[in-house]
Amino acid sequence: MSTVAVIGAEAKIRGYALAGAVPLVAATEIDARAQWAALPAEVVAVVLTHEAAAALVEETAAPGAPLTAVMPA
C-alpha cells in the first residue's frame, strides 16, 4: 500500500496524521535528512515544511526520489 509522509517541525505537521499521512518529526536539518534517509519503501509522496525542503534539496532531486510537495512558508 502506498503511503504519504510529512517531514518537519511537530507543530506544523501533526495535523496531517488525521488525513492518514505518516508524520516524521524533524526539528533540525540533520533530523530532516535522517528522516528522509529512513523513509519506508512504501512512501510514494512526501510533504515537507519549508525548512525541511531547504535541507533536502539534493535528496528530493535525486532520481527515484518520492514525489515531494512543500508547504507554503
C-alpha positions as CSV (number, residue, x, y, z in Angstrom):
1,M,0.0,0.0,0.0
2,S,1.3,3.5,-0.9
3,T,1.9,6.0,1.9
4,V,2.3,9.7,2.2
5,A,4.8,11.0,4.8
6,V,5.2,14.5,6.2
7,I,8.6,15.8,7.4
8,G,9.1,18.9,9.5
9,A,8.6,20.6,12.9
10,E,6.0,18.8,15.0
11,A,3.7,21.8,15.4
12,K,3.5,22.2,11.6
13,I,2.9,18.5,10.7
14,R,0.9,16.9,13.4
15,G,-2.5,17.5,11.8
16,Y,-1.5,15.6,8.7
17,A,-1.9,12.3,10.6
18,L,-5.6,13.0,10.7
19,A,-5.6,12.6,7.0
20,G,-3.6,9.3,7.1
21,A,-0.1,10.7,6.4
22,V,2.8,9.5,8.4
23,P,4.3,12.4,10.4
24,L,8.1,12.3,10.7
25,V,9.2,15.0,13.2
26,A,12.4,16.9,12.2
27,A,13.4,19.8,14.4
28,T,16.7,20.4,12.6
29,E,18.3,20.0,9.2
30,I,20.1,16.9,10.5
31,D,16.8,15.4,11.6
32,A,15.2,16.1,8.3
33,R,18.0,14.3,6.4
34,A,17.8,11.4,8.9
35,Q,14.0,11.1,8.4
36,W,14.4,11.2,4.6
37,A,17.1,8.5,4.7
38,A,14.8,6.3,6.8
39,L,11.7,6.7,4.6
40,P,9.9,3.3,4.3
41,A,9.8,1.8,0.8
42,E,6.0,2.3,0.6
43,V,6.3,6.1,0.8
44,V,5.5,7.5,-2.6
45,A,4.9,11.1,-1.7
46,V,6.4,13.4,0.9
47,V,5.0,16.8,2.1
48,L,7.8,19.0,3.5
49,T,7.8,22.1,5.6
50,H,9.7,25.0,4.1
51,E,12.6,24.4,6.5
52,A,12.8,20.6,5.7
53,A,12.7,21.3,2.0
54,A,15.6,23.7,2.3
55,A,17.6,20.9,4.0
56,L,16.7,18.3,1.4
57,V,17.3,20.0,-1.9
58,E,19.7,17.3,-3.2
59,E,17.7,14.4,-1.8
60,T,14.4,15.5,-3.4
61,A,16.1,16.0,-6.8
62,A,17.7,12.5,-6.9
63,P,16.4,10.0,-9.4
64,G,13.8,7.7,-7.9
65,A,13.0,10.1,-5.1
66,P,9.4,10.2,-3.9
67,L,7.2,12.9,-5.2
68,T,7.5,16.0,-3.0
69,A,5.4,19.0,-2.1
70,V,6.4,21.9,0.0
71,M,4.1,23.7,2.4
72,P,3.8,27.4,2.0
73,A,6.1,29.3,4.3
